[in-house]
Amino acid sequence: MVKPKVVVWRPMYDQIGHQLFEEAGAELVVVDSTDAQAVMAELPDAKAIWVRTPERITADMMDAAPELVVISTSGFGTDNVDIPAATERGILVVNNLGFGRKPVSEHTIMLLLGVMNRLTWADGSTRDASGWAGRTNVSFRELEGSSVGIIGIGYIGAELARKLNVGFRCRVLGYDPYVNKRIPLTAGVQMIEHLDDLLKEVSVLCICAELTDETRNMISRRELALLPKGSVVVNTARGQILDLDALADGLASGHIFGAGIDTTYPEPLPSSHPLYEQDNVIFTPHTAGLTTETATDQTRFSVSQVMAVLDGGEPTFPVNPQAWDGKVSRQPK
Ligand SMILES: NC(=O)c1ccc[n+]([C@@H]2O[C@H](COP(=O)([O-])OP(=O)(O)OC[C@H]3O[C@@H](n4cnc5c(N)ncnc54)[C@H](O)[C@@H]3O)[C@@H](O)[C@H]2O)c1
């Protein structure tokens, strides 16, 4: 029997995935290059491609892959795949939902605590000893008891709410027009119908929504101005949801106390961006979901989902199930 060819574009987060693909009967090709041409050269006989953010799967690449059945993203985000192009060609796209719950909620709290306690300043000024003279002139803040607004009460937002409720006795408000009503009840979130009303009430804002046409640029100059003076903003979701020019201005004016930024648009953010001039910002390079534990769980799941699809099974998390509806469907029989 011919082994189905699986192309992995950039190594999987836990490379045990490469071994698992081979054990599951695939012919595996790992392309460890950002060059799309190098990947395209492998696509004419490929049945599946697994792609790691930020590499992009475009319509041209799909045209080079006449036998392609399934595209798997590395995590939850699917903004690096041309979904309409895949659907048009009958190619299924799958993602890996829910794996950010543990690491991204923890990372968000780490950023909150780091910003509120000015961790970057504290570290630098301990190393150069300037902190000893200056430490009583710097304001530090407590998370316990804060009013926290969370945009997007999904896997990550709900887990963050639980941790903030239980661990930090916060009052948690949520904005999410599409949430399943049971989730805020179990996570202890008071849902607010209008975003503006939430922004006026909280001193901490955490962005945990998915990127859609509605959430793109959702938090911009006007929304930041509605937050009370001295608020903290953390974005661990997607860069395009938060306007970083407006955030830099908010920090410069003192309206915003500090910010934690794991995701930017573009990634990386150009070194000339004014946000880098603000000192109470902690940046991380989109690493919130990359813990060792989650990398292993997610990789194992990802391999099993791709192989299930190639074996004619049902995907757990199809992104464009309609790809299998039409005449061009490439669903294995
Ligand atoms: N930084 C990282 O490493 C990392 C890792 C995993 C996930 N993420 C990102 O975190 C975010 C949340 O992931 P998740 O696993 O919780 O996904 P999820 O699908 O469980 O939750 C997303 C939530 O956003 C809500 N939403 C949709 N439109 C909205 C709108 N207009 N206003 C408010 N809320 C809206 C949805 O209803 C849903 O509840 C996503 O953007 C994802 O890409 C980041």
The ligand as an SDF file (V2000), in Angstrom:
LIG
                    3D

 44 48  0  0  0  0  0  0  0  0999 V2000
   -0.9730   33.6390   22.2210 N   0  0  0  0  0  0  0  0  0  0  0  0
   -1.0540   32.3500   21.9500 C   0  0  0  0  0  0  0  0  0  0  0  0
   -0.0600   31.6360   21.9550 O   0  0  0  0  0  0  0  0  0  0  0  0
   -2.4000   31.7460   21.6610 C   0  0  0  0  0  0  0  0  0  0  0  0
   -2.5890   30.3560   21.8000 C   0  0  0  0  0  0  0  0  0  0  0  0
   -3.8770   29.8270   21.5910 C   0  0  0  0  0  0  0  0  0  0  0  0
   -4.9270   30.6680   21.2250 C   0  0  0  0  0  0  0  0  0  0  0  0
   -4.6720   32.0110   21.0670 N   0  0  0  0  0  0  0  0  0  0  0  0
   -5.7410   32.9230   20.6970 C   0  0  0  0  0  0  0  0  0  0  0  0
   -6.5620   33.1450   21.8470 O   0  0  0  0  0  0  0  0  0  0  0  0
   -7.8980   33.4590   21.4360 C   0  0  0  0  0  0  0  0  0  0  0  0
   -8.9080   32.6020   22.2000 C   0  0  0  0  0  0  0  0  0  0  0  0
   -8.6720   31.2250   21.9540 O   0  0  0  0  0  0  0  0  0  0  0  0
   -9.6660   30.1050   22.5670 P   0  0  0  0  0  0  0  0  0  0  0  0
   -8.9640   28.8130   22.4590 O   0  0  0  0  0  0  0  0  0  0  0  0
  -10.1820   30.5750   23.8760 O   0  0  0  0  0  0  0  0  0  0  0  0
  -10.8240   30.1470   21.4560 O   0  0  0  0  0  0  0  0  0  0  0  0
  -12.4060   29.9930   21.6610 P   0  0  0  0  0  0  0  0  0  0  0  0
  -12.9870   29.8110   20.2940 O   0  0  0  0  0  0  0  0  0  0  0  0
  -12.6900   28.9810   22.6990 O   0  0  0  0  0  0  0  0  0  0  0  0
  -12.8320   31.4300   22.2230 O   0  0  0  0  0  0  0  0  0  0  0  0
  -12.9310   32.5690   21.4190 C   0  0  0  0  0  0  0  0  0  0  0  0
  -14.1220   33.3560   21.9240 C   0  0  0  0  0  0  0  0  0  0  0  0
  -14.1850   34.5880   21.1970 O   0  0  0  0  0  0  0  0  0  0  0  0
  -15.5630   34.9020   21.1390 C   0  0  0  0  0  0  0  0  0  0  0  0
  -15.8850   35.9350   20.1670 N   0  0  0  0  0  0  0  0  0  0  0  0
  -16.1400   35.8010   18.8370 C   0  0  0  0  0  0  0  0  0  0  0  0
  -16.4960   36.9790   18.3120 N   0  0  0  0  0  0  0  0  0  0  0  0
  -16.4920   37.8710   19.3370 C   0  0  0  0  0  0  0  0  0  0  0  0
  -16.8020   39.2560   19.4280 C   0  0  0  0  0  0  0  0  0  0  0  0
  -17.2100   39.9620   18.3630 N   0  0  0  0  0  0  0  0  0  0  0  0
  -16.6740   39.8590   20.6230 N   0  0  0  0  0  0  0  0  0  0  0  0
  -16.2840   39.1590   21.7180 C   0  0  0  0  0  0  0  0  0  0  0  0
  -15.9910   37.8410   21.7080 N   0  0  0  0  0  0  0  0  0  0  0  0
  -16.0910   37.2070   20.5210 C   0  0  0  0  0  0  0  0  0  0  0  0
  -16.2100   33.5540   20.7830 C   0  0  0  0  0  0  0  0  0  0  0  0
  -17.6210   33.5800   21.0320 O   0  0  0  0  0  0  0  0  0  0  0  0
  -15.4690   32.6290   21.7090 C   0  0  0  0  0  0  0  0  0  0  0  0
  -16.1380   32.4320   22.9390 O   0  0  0  0  0  0  0  0  0  0  0  0
   -7.9260   33.2610   19.9200 C   0  0  0  0  0  0  0  0  0  0  0  0
   -7.7430   34.5140   19.2940 O   0  0  0  0  0  0  0  0  0  0  0  0
   -6.7060   32.3950   19.6460 C   0  0  0  0  0  0  0  0  0  0  0  0
   -6.2120   32.5710   18.3360 O   0  0  0  0  0  0  0  0  0  0  0  0
   -3.4580   32.5550   21.3000 C   0  0  0  0  0  0  0  0  0  0  0  0
  1  2  1  0
  2  3  2  0
  2  4  1  0
  4  5  1  0
  4 44  2  0
  5  6  2  0
  6  7  1  0
  7  8  2  0
  8  9  1  0
  8 44  1  0
  9 10  1  0
  9 42  1  0
 10 11  1  0
 11 12  1  0
 11 40  1  0
 12 13  1  0
 13 14  1  0
 14 15  2  0
 14 16  1  0
 14 17  1  0
 17 18  1  0
 18 19  2  0
 18 20  1  0
 18 21  1  0
 21 22  1  0
 22 23  1  0
 23 24  1  0
 23 38  1  0
 24 25  1  0
 25 26  1  0
 25 36  1  0
 26 27  1  0
 26 35  1  0
 27 28  2  0
 28 29  1  0
 29 30  1  0
 29 35  2  0
 30 31  1  0
 30 32  2  0
 32 33  1  0
 33 34  2  0
 34 35  1  0
 36 37  1  0
 36 38  1  0
 38 39  1  0
 40 41  1  0
 40 42  1  0
 42 43  1  0
M  CHG  2   8   1  16  -1
M  END
$$$$
